[in-house]
Amino acid sequence: METIGAVAVLGGTGSEGGGVALRLAVAGHKVIIGSRDAAKAEARAAEINARVGGGSVSGADLKGAAAAGEIVVLTVPFTAQAGTLEQVKAELEGKILVDATVPLVPPKVSRVQLPAGGSAVAAMQEKLGPGVRVVAAFQNVSAHNLDDLDHEVDCDVLIFGDDGAACDTVVSLVGTMGLRGIYGGPVCNSAAAEALTSVLIAINRRYKLAGSGIRITGMDRPAEPRG
Ligand SMILES: NC(=O)c1ccc[n+]([C@@H]2O[C@H](COP(=O)([O-])OP(=O)(O)OC[C@H]3O[C@@H](n4cnc5c(N)ncnc54)[C@H](OP(=O)(O)O)[C@@H]3O)[C@@H](O)[C@H]2O)c1
């Protein structure tokens, strides 16, 4: 199993990335929040440090954060996914990129509208090439639940990728955050999680929920590394 070093969260100033950064900080990881505006990232880092009562979170611009992170998490809107990755492509080489992107098309975000080719994350693996170890994760985990430290996050995290060792590392990383990560197949299968987010949004709206999630049944044990 690979050791887990510093984790950069590009878009960590926003809802989902802020929640991921917060849970990573609670778990004791060194976290670098990346933003188009370094001052905005530093402010968010200070906010999380104050909440957690530590100093393990720092802020930087996108390139600086991607360079400092051994694992890089991407949490930006679909429309910003390709442009953000283009800016940090050189810094990602050889690293695990955890992509939480869901290709929502406002205003009808509760309707499944996948991009041509099927999956937003698989498209990035194709674009970045095998030198970047792309893993899809967190797409069905609501920002609201990540931010609510008074409660455990009551859902599983589906993990997809073509690099098995990278997927195992992300399963471990997610485990340190108090979540169960479950390997769900190659990166093309990310399409299922991307589609499922719109289903969860429809459920949230119909039943007035802050953040529904998914649980895999028939697996009453922690996820193990793939054999
Ligand atoms: N929110 C959820 O509950 C949730 C759940 C699962 C998955 N996701 C997925 O996670 C991703 C982030 O969602 P979010 O709700 O956290 O989004 P968000 O808060 O709207 O945006 C996250 C960050 O992305 C950057 N950003 C926003 N617009 C941009 C643009 N036009 N160009 C470049 N950067 C831009 C901003 O960072 P800077 O201004 O600091 O650069 C922003 O703080 C999305 O793909 C979403 O589908 C979200």
The ligand as an ORCA input file, in Angstrom:
! r2SCAN-3c Opt
* xyz 0 1
  N     -21.735     20.381     -3.617
  C     -21.939     19.079     -3.453
  O     -22.677     18.637     -2.547
  C     -21.244     18.091     -4.383
  C     -21.382     16.718     -4.131
  C     -20.705     15.807     -4.951
  C     -19.954     16.272     -6.023
  N     -19.869     17.608     -6.253
  C     -19.058     18.067     -7.395
  O     -17.913     18.716     -6.891
  C     -17.560     19.804     -7.751
  C     -17.532     21.096     -6.937
  O     -18.835     21.361     -6.470
  P     -19.109     22.569     -5.462
  O     -20.528     22.511     -5.115
  O     -18.074     22.554     -4.403
  O     -18.821     23.829     -6.429
  P     -18.573     25.350     -6.058
  O     -18.604     25.553     -4.588
  O     -19.504     26.151     -6.914
  O     -17.118     25.617     -6.660
  C     -15.950     25.051     -6.107
  C     -14.769     25.937     -6.457
  O     -14.504     25.872     -7.853
  C     -13.923     27.101     -8.280
  N     -14.709     27.615     -9.420
  C     -15.999     27.952     -9.417
  N     -16.386     28.399    -10.641
  C     -15.279     28.347    -11.405
  C     -15.008     28.687    -12.765
  N     -15.962     29.140    -13.581
  N     -13.752     28.503    -13.222
  C     -12.782     28.030    -12.419
  N     -12.985     27.693    -11.106
  C     -14.208     27.851    -10.625
  C     -14.014     28.084     -7.124
  O     -12.734     28.160     -6.525
  P     -11.807     29.490     -6.594
  O     -12.691     30.662     -6.856
  O     -11.218     29.507     -5.224
  O     -10.834     29.223     -7.660
  C     -15.000     27.408     -6.189
  O     -14.793     27.732     -4.829
  C     -18.584     19.821     -8.885
  O     -18.092     19.131     -9.997
  C     -19.773     19.109     -8.260
  O     -20.631     18.524     -9.205
  C     -20.486     18.531     -5.461
*
